[in-house]
Amino acid sequence: MSRRSEEDVYQVVSQIKVFVIVSIVGLLGLTLVVIVLDRTTETFEQAARYRPPVESANPGQGTPSESIINPVHGQLVYVPAYSHIYHKDGSPTLLTITLSIRNTSLDHGIVIDSVRYFDTNGKEVKSYLKKPIRLEPLATTEFLVERDDTSGGSGANFLVRWTAEDFVSAPVIEAVMIDTEIQQGISFVRNGTVIEEIGSETN
């Protein structure tokens, strides 16, 4: 073999080595990126996963006094919910329900006295609180009815009773229904309706 041919072979082999090394480094880098993204996604999902509210040891109030629109001491709120809805020929689509309670007061906490879940026939299915919980200013608490829990039915509802020591703005209470199992997915929200005002003398 001539010297020129040896140089050509050496050059080709060197190029192949460089290509192999670059490919391996690139593959390792891509693998590392995939691992990091996967761990980041898992961390986010764990952090965002639903956690039941923590019941307060002492749900007592301070001494609120704020200038607000339509101030109230407390309310009993009816919130419509749907553990399933019907489609096509009457087939049910199961839904996950999130009951959201948002304190709209800028300065004062409120106390959630009770959260009760009822089925289509008006029978109480579950009481979520063993004792009241305090909701700090602008804080939100949530209660979950899992998708496979069909005990409520299409006419399910919540009764939420909340109170405050002084006049505060009413919280926003709503039920969020969602399902992502079907091809297009579905979600909608229903707001609570006040069915009883609770005066300060009843606190």
N, C-alpha and C positions, 0 to 999 in steps of 0.2 A: 504494500500500500504506500502511495506517495505521501510526502510530507503535507502536501496541500489537502489530500483526502483526510488525513489524520486530524488536521486542524478543523476541517468541516465537521467531521464526526464529533470532535470535542465541543465545538460550538453548539451543535444540535443538542448534545447531551446536557450541556450547561443550561440551554434554554428550557429543556424539559424539566431539569431540576428546579429552576427558578419558578416555572409554572406550577409544579407540584407544591412547592413551598408556599407560594402565594395562595393557591387554592386551599391548602390546609389551614393557613392563617385566616383566610376569609371565612371558611366553614366554622372554625372555632369562634370567630367573632360573632357570626350569625347565631350560633348556638347560645353564646353568652347573652346576646340581646333577647332571644326568645325566652331564656330562663329568667332574666330580670323582669321582662314584661309579664310573664306568667306569675311570678311572685308578687309583683306590684298589683296585679288584678286580684289575686287571692287576698292580699292585705286589705285592699279596698272593700272587697266583698265581706270580709270578716268585720271590718270597722262599721260598715253600713248595715249589717244584718240586724233584723228587728230584735230588740230587747224589751221585755215587759217593764212597765214603770216600777220604780222603787217606792214602796210605801213609806211615808214620812213617820218618824217616831213622834214628832211634835208638829202637827199641821197648823198650829195657832197663827194668828195674824199679828201684824204690827198695828200702827195707828194711821191708816191711810186718810188723806185728804187731798183730793185733786179736782181740778175744774175740768169736767168732761161733758160730752153730749150724751143725753139719755142715760144718766147714771142709774145703776141698779145694785141691790144688795145680794141678789141671788136669783136663780131661775131653775125651773125644771124644763129640760129641753128634749123634745122628741126628734130622733134622727132616723129617717128611713134608710134601710139597707137591703141589699139583695145578695143572698148566698148563691143564687143562680138566677138566670133569666132564660127565656125560651126563644128558640129560633126555628126556622123552617116549619116542620110539621109538629112542633111542640117539644122538640128535643131540648133538654136543659144544657146550658153552658155554665159550668161552675166558675165562681168568682172568689178571689181573695178580697176580704174587706179590711180596710184600715180606718178605724175611728180616730179622728184627729181633733184634739182640743187645744186651742191656742189662746193663751192669755193676752189680751190686747192692751192691758194696762201698762203704762210706761213706768209707773212707780211702785205698784203694789201687787202682792201675790194674791191668789184666790185659792180656795180649798175645794177640791173635787170630792164631794161627799159620797157619791155612789155612781156606778156605771153598770147598768143592767141590760142584758140582751134578751130579746123576746122573739118568738117564732111567728109564723104566719097566722097562727090561731090565737095569738096574744098570750101564750104561755111563756113564763120566764124560763129561759134556757140556762142562763149563767149570770152570776153576779161577779164582776171583775175585782172588786175591792173588798178586803176584809176590814179595812179601816181607811179613813180619808187620807188623801195625799195633797200636799201643797204644790201649787204651780207658781213659780216665781214670775216677776214681770217679763213679758214678751216671750216666756218659755212655752214649749209645746210638749204635750204628752200624747202617746198613741196606744191604741188597743187593737189587737189583731184577731181576726177570724180566718183561719187557714182555709185554703181552697177546698180541701177535702171534707171540711166540716159543713155538712148540709143540714144541720139541725134547725137553722133559722128559716130556710126556704126563701121563696121569691118575695114574701111579704115581711121579712125580718125587720127589726127596728131596735134602736137603743133608747133608753131613758137615762139622761145624764142630769144629776142634781149637783149644782155648785153653789157656794155661798162666799160672801166676803164680809169682813167686819165693818167696813164703811162702804160708801158708794164708789163703784168702779165702773169702767166700761165693760160691756158684755163680751165674753170670749167668743171666738169663732169656733163653732163645732160642726164638723162635717164628716160624712162617710165617703171614702174613696174606694170604688170597686174596680178591679182589674183582672184580666186574664190574658196570658200570652201563649197559652197552649194551642189555640186555634191559629190558623194561617196568618190572618191579618191582625189579630189581637184586638182587645176592646178595653176601654176604661171610661169611667164617668164618675161624677161627684154629686152628692145630694147634701144640701145644707140642713141643719137642724131648725126646728120650729119651736119657739117658746110656747109652752102650754100652761105655765104657771109662774107668776112672779113671787119671789120669796122676800118678805120684808125683814128688816133688821131685828124685829122683835122675835123672829123665829130662829135666829142664829144660835 
